[in-house]
Amino acid sequence: MSDKDDDNADIWTDFTHSVNLTPTSLEKWLSTDESRSVGQKAGGEAIGHRSGRHILSILEKKKSELTEADYEHMRTVLGYIKRHSAQRPSGDVSDTPWRYSLMNWGHDPLKR
């Protein structure tokens, strides 16, 4: 196994632990007004919302079907989840843009 294969295996493991929304839950979430209400817009669609659609495509693939572009996106997702999670606001975050943003990236901070 090459170093790149080892790295991709680690990325896959971290990604599947960090992205805690099922494909069905993520797809349903991305169709909501709340999902579309947050994030930095780029060409009409928020970056996180577009990312959520890419995450869905990754989750629907077999591991053997993943491309280098998929692994690169998984790295981006992991970085975003880590950075954004560190900015957790105080108090109840149930209905906050902070949580909605993370959910667009496949991670619900209230889900265990």
N, C-alpha and C positions, 0 to 999 in steps of 0.2 A: 504494500500500500504506500502511495506517495505522500509527501507532506501535504499536498493540496487535498488529497482524499481524506487524510486525517483532519485537516482544517474543516472541510465540508461536513464531515461526520460530527464534529463538535458544533458547528453552526446549526446543523439539523437538530441535534439534541437540545441545544439552547432555545432554538426557535419553537420547537414543539412544547417546551415547558413554559415559555413566555407568552405565546399566543394561546390564550386559554378559552377563546370563543370557538365553538364548533363551526364548521362551514355553514350549517343551517342557521345558527344564531347570528353569525357575522353577516350573512346575506340578508337576513331579516332586519338587523340593525342598520345596515347601509341603506335600506329603503325608507328609513324614518326621516322626518323633518329635523329631529334633533341631530342626527348624524350629519345632515347637510348644513346645519347651522354653525358649525365650528370649523376652525382651521384657516390657514392662509390660502386664499384663492389663487389659482394659477390657470388662467384660461377658462374661468367659469366654475371649475370644480376644485374643491380644496385638495391640497396635496395629500392629506391623510385619508380623504375619501377615496382618491385614486389608488393610494397604497392599499387600502382595504380590498379593493377589487383585485389587485395583484396578489394579495395574500390569499384571497379565495381561490384564485387559479392555482397557486402553489399547493394549498391544502387538498385540492381535488386531484392532484397528480400523485402517481406512485413515486417513491423516492428515486427510483432508477430513471424516471423521466425528467427530473429536474435539470435545468440548464445552469450555466455559469451566471446568467442574468438573474435567475431565480435565487441562487446562493448570494449574489451581490445584494439583492433586495432583502433577503433574510438578514444580512448583516446590518443594513440600514434600519430595518424594523427593530432589531435588538438594540441598536444604539438609541433610537428614538424612545423606546419603552424605558430603557435605563435612565436616560436624561429626564424625560417627562415625569417618571415616577418619583424622582428625587425632588421634584418641585411640588409635591402634594400640598394642597392648601389645608389649613386647619379646619376642623369642624366636619359636618356631614358633607360628603362629596357626592352623594347619590345623584343629584340632578345638577351637576356642574359642567361647564365647558371643559374643565380639566379631565373629568372622567370620560365625557363624550369623545374627546380627542383621542384618548388612549384606546377607547373601544373601536374607533375607526382604524386603528393600527392592530386590531385583533386581541387587545388585552383589556379585560374588565378588572380593575383593581379591587372590586368588591367580591369577586368570585375566588373561591379557594379551591 
